[in-house]
Amino acid sequence: MVYGIINAMDVKLDKSGRIVVPKVLRDRLGLRPNMALEVHEQADGVLLRVPAPQPTMAKIDGLLIHQGTAQANADWASVLDKVRERFADLSPDELQAMIDEACASVRTERFPPAPKLSGT
């Protein structure tokens, strides 16, 4: 919980250009080892910022497609049960057609066709 804002703390740059964020700030801001931070140059100094989280799901042709790294502790059985409930009224052929269409859309988006060579 944040009880106040610290306006300034002195830190030193080591010979490799690294700084250590004081523990009180790491704890307060939830900074963890190996966490990515954005560095912004400003007229009066440098700003470190935790990057805005990016969604791991994208809606493509009406289907949610996971585009990130799967969580190790996810309850996949529950996820599959919810998906099965959602599409229970579709026939197997309708469901397969929907899956094929979504896969084709993702393939086209991720791997656009190469331009055709002309003149030979």
Secondary structure as a PSIPRED ss2 file (coil, helix, strand):
# PSIPRED VFORMAT (PSIPRED V4.0)

   1 M C   1.000  0.000  0.000
   2 V C   1.000  0.000  0.000
   3 Y C   1.000  0.000  0.000
   4 G C   1.000  0.000  0.000
   5 I C   1.000  0.000  0.000
   6 I C   1.000  0.000  0.000
   7 N C   1.000  0.000  0.000
   8 A C   1.000  0.000  0.000
   9 M C   1.000  0.000  0.000
  10 D C   1.000  0.000  0.000
  11 V C   1.000  0.000  0.000
  12 K C   1.000  0.000  0.000
  13 L C   1.000  0.000  0.000
  14 D C   1.000  0.000  0.000
  15 K C   1.000  0.000  0.000
  16 S C   1.000  0.000  0.000
  17 G C   1.000  0.000  0.000
  18 R C   1.000  0.000  0.000
  19 I C   1.000  0.000  0.000
  20 V C   1.000  0.000  0.000
  21 V C   1.000  0.000  0.000
  22 P C   1.000  0.000  0.000
  23 K H   0.000  1.000  0.000
  24 V H   0.000  1.000  0.000
  25 L H   0.000  1.000  0.000
  26 R H   0.000  1.000  0.000
  27 D H   0.000  1.000  0.000
  28 R H   0.000  1.000  0.000
  29 L H   0.000  1.000  0.000
  30 G C   1.000  0.000  0.000
  31 L C   1.000  0.000  0.000
  32 R C   1.000  0.000  0.000
  33 P C   1.000  0.000  0.000
  34 N C   1.000  0.000  0.000
  35 M C   1.000  0.000  0.000
  36 A C   1.000  0.000  0.000
  37 L C   1.000  0.000  0.000
  38 E E   0.000  0.000  1.000
  39 V E   0.000  0.000  1.000
  40 H E   0.000  0.000  1.000
  41 E E   0.000  0.000  1.000
  42 Q E   0.000  0.000  1.000
  43 A C   1.000  0.000  0.000
  44 D C   1.000  0.000  0.000
  45 G E   0.000  0.000  1.000
  46 V E   0.000  0.000  1.000
  47 L E   0.000  0.000  1.000
  48 L E   0.000  0.000  1.000
  49 R E   0.000  0.000  1.000
  50 V C   1.000  0.000  0.000
  51 P C   1.000  0.000  0.000
  52 A C   1.000  0.000  0.000
  53 P C   1.000  0.000  0.000
  54 Q C   1.000  0.000  0.000
  55 P C   1.000  0.000  0.000
  56 T C   1.000  0.000  0.000
  57 M E   0.000  0.000  1.000
  58 A E   0.000  0.000  1.000
  59 K E   0.000  0.000  1.000
  60 I E   0.000  0.000  1.000
  61 D C   1.000  0.000  0.000
  62 G C   1.000  0.000  0.000
  63 L E   0.000  0.000  1.000
  64 L E   0.000  0.000  1.000
  65 I E   0.000  0.000  1.000
  66 H E   0.000  0.000  1.000
  67 Q C   1.000  0.000  0.000
  68 G C   1.000  0.000  0.000
  69 T C   1.000  0.000  0.000
  70 A C   1.000  0.000  0.000
  71 Q C   1.000  0.000  0.000
  72 A C   1.000  0.000  0.000
  73 N C   1.000  0.000  0.000
  74 A C   1.000  0.000  0.000
  75 D C   1.000  0.000  0.000
  76 W H   0.000  1.000  0.000
  77 A H   0.000  1.000  0.000
  78 S H   0.000  1.000  0.000
  79 V H   0.000  1.000  0.000
  80 L H   0.000  1.000  0.000
  81 D H   0.000  1.000  0.000
  82 K H   0.000  1.000  0.000
  83 V H   0.000  1.000  0.000
  84 R H   0.000  1.000  0.000
  85 E H   0.000  1.000  0.000
  86 R H   0.000  1.000  0.000
  87 F C   1.000  0.000  0.000
  88 A C   1.000  0.000  0.000
  89 D C   1.000  0.000  0.000
  90 L C   1.000  0.000  0.000
  91 S C   1.000  0.000  0.000
  92 P H   0.000  1.000  0.000
  93 D H   0.000  1.000  0.000
  94 E H   0.000  1.000  0.000
  95 L H   0.000  1.000  0.000
  96 Q H   0.000  1.000  0.000
  97 A H   0.000  1.000  0.000
  98 M H   0.000  1.000  0.000
  99 I H   0.000  1.000  0.000
 100 D H   0.000  1.000  0.000
 101 E H   0.000  1.000  0.000
 102 A H   0.000  1.000  0.000
 103 C H   0.000  1.000  0.000
 104 A H   0.000  1.000  0.000
 105 S H   0.000  1.000  0.000
 106 V H   0.000  1.000  0.000
 107 R H   0.000  1.000  0.000
 108 T H   0.000  1.000  0.000
 109 E H   0.000  1.000  0.000
 110 R H   0.000  1.000  0.000
 111 F C   1.000  0.000  0.000
 112 P C   1.000  0.000  0.000
 113 P C   1.000  0.000  0.000
 114 A C   1.000  0.000  0.000
 115 P C   1.000  0.000  0.000
 116 K C   1.000  0.000  0.000
 117 L C   1.000  0.000  0.000
 118 S C   1.000  0.000  0.000
 119 G C   1.000  0.000  0.000
 120 T C   1.000  0.000  0.000
